[in-house]
Structures are given as structure tokens and as C-alpha cells.
Amino acid sequence: MSKIKVIEGIEYIMKTDVDEIVSSRISKYAEKVREYESRIDSYQTQLDETKASAGLVEKLNGQIDSLNSELKTARSQYDRHSTIGEHGITDPNIRDAVEWAFEREMKGRNKKDQIPLGEWLGTIKENPENAPSVLRPFFNPTVSESNQETEQPPMLNVKIPPLFNINSPP
């Protein structure tokens, strides 16, 4: 143990003892600092891994959002095609015309006045005269026949002279 001397009421410890005490305390603190540095390194490694994972999660969330949007679009398109098919329209060109006419008509309406595609097609089937002109021939056969008659020019009984006569010399 260290030897303590008392001089004029003040306790003194020998220098070698003081050096040992200071050295042991510094060693304890140094050991704790090394332990904390090791923990900090471990936490930094975990933090870096977490950042990389967070970046991957963010990227995957973006892909999920994109795929959900594509799925919503595909479902909407499937529902439209099914509805149009239920009304007997299977030709892709006519289906495109129906979608175009529907979107065009709904675009001009207030949100509360817009109706579903199936209901819109039902009103056209009930009253084909109110159908957009591009769709009338497909919903009203009489309109189709009358259009075909008016679209063809009338035949004229005019004799056209031949351009050359096979029997005459050149």
C-alpha cells in the first residue's frame, strides 16, 4: 500500500504511488475508450448496412408503385373491354372507336354527370340515333344500310367511246 505522510496537517503520498494511481486510472479509461470505439465501429457498420437496405427498400417501393399503377391501368382496360364485349363488340378497331367516343363524351361532362361505360353503351343500344356518328352503323343496322346506299355514287348510263379501234390500221 502507499505510504501517507502528514506534514503540517496536509497528507502527502509518494510520487511513485501517485504515478501508479494515475496510470491505473488512465488504463481503465483507455480500456473503456477502446471498448466504446469498437462499439462505434460496429454501429457504423450496422448504420451503413441499414442505409443500403433503406435505399433498396425505397427502390422497391418505387417499383411497387409503378407496378400498382400498371395493374390499375390493365384492370381498367380489361373491365372496359369486357363491358364492350358484353354488348357484342369484339372487333379491336370498333372497340377502340367505342373507347374514344366514350372518353370524348365524358371529358365534356362534370364529374357528377359522368356515367359508366356499360350504362353509356346501354343508352346507345336503346336509342342508336343518339350514338356518336362513328358508332351509329354498329348499333343501328338501318343507318348502316342507308349510309351504304348514299355513299355509293349513282351509276350513269353513258357510253364511253373506245380509245382505239383494234381493226383499224395504225
C-alpha positions as CSV (number, residue, x, y, z in Angstrom):
1,M,0.0,0.0,0.0
2,S,1.0,3.5,-0.4
3,K,2.6,5.3,2.4
4,I,1.0,8.5,3.5
5,K,2.9,11.3,5.3
6,V,1.3,14.1,7.1
7,I,3.2,17.4,7.2
8,E,1.7,20.4,8.9
9,G,-1.8,18.8,8.7
10,I,-1.6,18.0,5.0
11,E,-1.4,14.4,3.7
12,Y,1.2,13.6,1.1
13,I,1.5,10.5,-1.0
14,M,4.7,9.3,-2.5
15,K,5.2,10.1,-6.2
16,T,5.6,6.5,-7.2
17,D,2.2,5.8,-5.6
18,V,0.7,8.8,-7.4
19,D,2.1,7.6,-10.7
20,E,0.6,4.1,-10.2
21,I,-2.8,5.6,-9.3
22,V,-2.8,7.9,-12.4
23,S,-1.5,5.1,-14.6
24,S,-4.2,2.7,-13.4
25,R,-7.0,5.2,-13.9
26,I,-5.7,6.2,-17.4
27,S,-5.6,2.5,-18.3
28,K,-9.2,2.0,-17.1
29,Y,-10.3,5.0,-19.2
30,A,-8.3,3.9,-22.2
31,E,-9.8,0.4,-22.0
32,K,-13.3,1.9,-21.9
33,V,-12.5,4.2,-24.8
34,R,-11.3,1.2,-26.9
35,E,-14.5,-0.6,-26.0
36,Y,-16.6,2.4,-27.0
37,E,-14.6,2.8,-30.2
38,S,-15.2,-0.9,-31.0
39,R,-19.0,-0.4,-30.4
40,I,-19.0,2.8,-32.5
41,D,-17.3,0.8,-35.4
42,S,-19.9,-1.9,-35.0
43,Y,-22.7,0.7,-35.0
44,Q,-21.3,2.4,-38.0
45,T,-21.2,-0.9,-39.9
46,Q,-24.8,-1.5,-39.0
47,L,-25.8,2.0,-40.0
48,D,-24.1,1.6,-43.4
49,E,-25.9,-1.7,-43.9
50,T,-29.2,-0.1,-42.9
51,K,-28.6,2.8,-45.3
52,A,-28.0,0.4,-48.1
53,S,-31.2,-1.6,-47.2
54,A,-33.2,1.7,-46.9
55,G,-32.1,2.6,-50.4
56,L,-33.1,-0.8,-51.7
57,V,-36.4,-0.6,-49.9
58,E,-37.0,2.9,-51.4
59,K,-36.2,1.5,-54.9
60,L,-38.5,-1.5,-54.4
61,N,-41.3,0.8,-53.1
62,G,-41.0,2.8,-56.3
63,Q,-41.2,-0.4,-58.4
64,I,-44.3,-1.5,-56.4
65,D,-46.0,1.9,-57.0
66,S,-45.2,1.6,-60.7
67,L,-46.5,-2.0,-60.9
68,N,-49.6,-1.0,-59.0
69,S,-50.2,1.8,-61.5
70,E,-49.8,-0.6,-64.4
71,L,-52.1,-3.1,-62.7
72,K,-54.8,-0.5,-62.2
73,T,-54.5,0.5,-65.9
74,A,-54.6,-3.1,-67.0
75,R,-57.6,-3.8,-64.8
76,S,-59.4,-0.7,-66.2
77,Q,-58.6,-1.7,-69.7
78,Y,-59.8,-5.3,-69.1
79,D,-63.1,-4.0,-67.5
80,R,-63.7,-1.7,-70.5
81,H,-63.0,-4.5,-73.0
82,S,-65.2,-6.9,-71.1
83,T,-68.0,-4.3,-70.9
84,I,-67.7,-3.6,-74.6
85,G,-67.6,-7.3,-75.4
86,E,-70.8,-7.8,-73.4
87,H,-72.5,-5.5,-75.9
88,G,-71.4,-7.7,-78.8
89,I,-68.4,-5.7,-80.0
90,T,-65.4,-7.8,-80.5
91,D,-63.5,-6.1,-83.4
92,P,-60.5,-4.3,-81.9
93,N,-60.9,-1.3,-84.2
94,I,-64.6,-0.8,-83.3
95,R,-63.6,-1.3,-79.6
96,D,-61.1,1.5,-80.0
97,A,-63.7,3.7,-81.6
98,V,-66.1,3.0,-78.7
99,E,-63.5,3.9,-76.1
100,W,-62.5,7.0,-78.0
101,A,-66.1,8.2,-78.3
102,F,-66.9,7.4,-74.7
103,E,-63.8,9.2,-73.4
104,R,-64.6,12.2,-75.6
105,E,-68.2,12.4,-74.4
106,M,-67.3,12.0,-70.7
107,K,-64.5,14.6,-71.0
108,G,-67.1,17.3,-71.7
109,R,-69.2,16.4,-68.6
110,N,-68.9,17.3,-65.0
111,K,-67.6,14.6,-62.7
112,K,-71.1,14.1,-61.2
113,D,-72.7,13.8,-64.7
114,Q,-70.3,11.1,-65.9
115,I,-71.7,7.6,-66.3
116,P,-70.0,4.1,-66.5
117,L,-69.2,2.7,-69.9
118,G,-71.7,-0.1,-69.7
119,E,-74.5,2.3,-68.9
120,W,-73.5,4.6,-71.8
121,L,-73.4,1.7,-74.2
122,G,-76.9,0.6,-72.9
123,T,-78.3,4.1,-73.7
124,I,-76.8,3.9,-77.2
125,K,-78.3,0.5,-77.8
126,E,-81.7,1.7,-76.7
127,N,-81.5,4.9,-78.8
128,P,-79.0,4.4,-81.6
129,E,-79.9,7.8,-83.2
130,N,-78.2,9.5,-80.3
131,A,-75.0,7.5,-80.7
132,P,-71.9,9.3,-81.9
133,S,-71.8,9.2,-85.7
134,V,-68.8,6.9,-85.9
135,L,-70.7,4.3,-83.9
136,R,-74.2,4.5,-85.4
137,P,-73.6,1.9,-88.1
138,F,-72.7,-0.7,-85.4
139,F,-75.8,-0.1,-83.3
140,N,-78.4,0.7,-85.9
141,P,-78.4,-1.6,-89.0
142,T,-80.9,0.6,-90.9
143,V,-78.4,3.5,-90.6
144,S,-75.7,1.3,-91.9
145,E,-77.7,0.2,-94.9
146,S,-78.8,3.8,-95.7
147,N,-75.3,5.0,-95.4
148,Q,-74.0,2.4,-97.8
149,E,-76.7,3.5,-100.3
150,T,-75.8,7.2,-100.1
151,E,-72.1,6.6,-100.0
152,Q,-72.0,4.9,-103.4
153,P,-72.3,7.3,-106.4
154,P,-75.1,6.6,-108.7
155,M,-74.3,4.8,-111.9
156,L,-74.8,6.8,-115.1
157,N,-75.8,5.3,-118.4
158,V,-73.2,7.0,-120.5
159,K,-71.4,5.3,-123.4
160,I,-67.7,5.8,-123.4
161,P,-66.1,5.6,-126.8
162,P,-63.2,3.2,-127.2
163,L,-59.8,4.8,-127.1
164,F,-58.6,2.9,-130.1
165,N,-60.0,0.5,-132.6
166,I,-58.4,-2.9,-132.9
167,N,-59.5,-3.3,-136.5
168,S,-58.1,-0.1,-137.9
169,P,-54.5,0.3,-139.1
170,P,-52.2,2.4,-137.0
